[in-house]
Amino acid sequence: MLTVRPIEKKEDQKTLCEQCGAAFNADYFAYAAYEEGTFLGVCQFSMRDGFGRIYDIAPAPGVDDFTSLFVLGRAALNFIDLCGVHDAYFEGEESRLTRAVGFKKQEDGTLYMNLRGFFTSDPCKQ
């Protein structure tokens, strides 16, 4: 069963980010995805100045599991939304994953997502 949970210890976050090739930042929140105890990937994000920002949705070495990374990104966005922050950006390159998670490229090149009501649709609105 897929499990996404917060990484509570910064030393664990650093270790998992290093495993995934993601630049660790102690100021960011982080979630990790696991399948029956096997580490699948990490997502780092923040909430500042009224905006949520996802910095990484990075797979563990040797992991090619699009669905788990999709759920990992959506879990971070849901947390951001539940905290009352409804505008989110992805700080990286556009990809199949970022588009699937819900980010859309804006005219200025940023990857943006409006979370207002996003998680109240069944299933999550497209």
N, C-alpha and C positions, 0 to 999 in steps of 0.2 A: 504494500500500500504506500502511495506517495504521501510524504509528510513534508510540510514546509513549516519551519519554526525560526524564531528569532535567534540570532547568535548573541548570547548575553555577555560573553567575556571577550574583551578586545584582543587578547592574545590568540584566542580561537579564531576570531575574525581575520586577524593578520595571517595566520597559518592557512586558513581556507582560501583567502584571496590569493596568496602566493601560489598555492596549488593550482589555482585557476588562471593564473597570469593576470589577475586584476590588481590595479594599484590600490593598496590598502590606505584608508583614511580613517583615523580614529574618531573623527567627528561625524562620520556617517553611521546610520543604522544599517543593519545587515540581516538578511534572511538566508537560510541554507535549505536546500531540498535534499531529501533522502528517500530511497526506495528500500524498504526492509533493512535499514541500517547502512546502506551503501550511499556514500556522499555523491550527489549528482551535480551540484552547482551552487553558486552564490549570487546574491543580488545586493548591491549597496545603494542606499538612497538617503535623501535628506529632505527636510522641510524647513525652509527659511524664507522670510520676507513674503509670506503668503503663497509660495510656490513649492510643489513637490518636485524633486529631481531624482531620477534614476541614473546612476553612473555606470553600473555594470549589471548585466545578466550573463554570467560567465559559467560555462560548463566545466566540470571537473575533467582532468586529463583522461582521454579515452572515452568520454561520454558523448554520445550522439543521441540525445533524447529531447527532441523539440518540445514535446508535450510537457515534460517536467519543467523546462525553462519557461515555457508559456505560463504555466501555473505559478511559478516562482515570481515572475514579473507581475502578474495579476494580483498575487497576494500582497506584494509591496504597495501597489496602487490602491488596493482596498484599504490597507492600513492608513495610507495617506488621506484617503477620502474620509475614513472614520474619524480622523483627527480634525476634520473640518477644513482641510485644504483641498480645493477642487480644481486647481490648475496644475498640470504636471508636464514636465519636460524630460526628454531622454537626452543625456549629455554624451552623445557618441554618434556613430554612423547609423544611417538607416539600413535596415535589413529585413528579411522575411519575418524574423522574430519580432522586431519592434513594430512592424506593421500589424502582425497578428495580435500582439498585446493591445494595440489600439492607437499607437502614436501615428500622427499624420504630419507629413512635411509641410511646413508653412512657407509662404512666399519668401520670408527672410532666411529660409534654410533650416530653421529650428524644427525639432520633432516635438510636437505638442499634443496634449490630450486633455479634453475637458471632462472632468469626473462627475459633474453635477448630474445626478440621477443614473449614472452609468451602471452602478451595482444594484439598482432597484428593478431593472428590467429582468425578464425571465425568458431566455437566458440573457446575459449581459448584452446590451444593445451593441450593434456593430458600428 
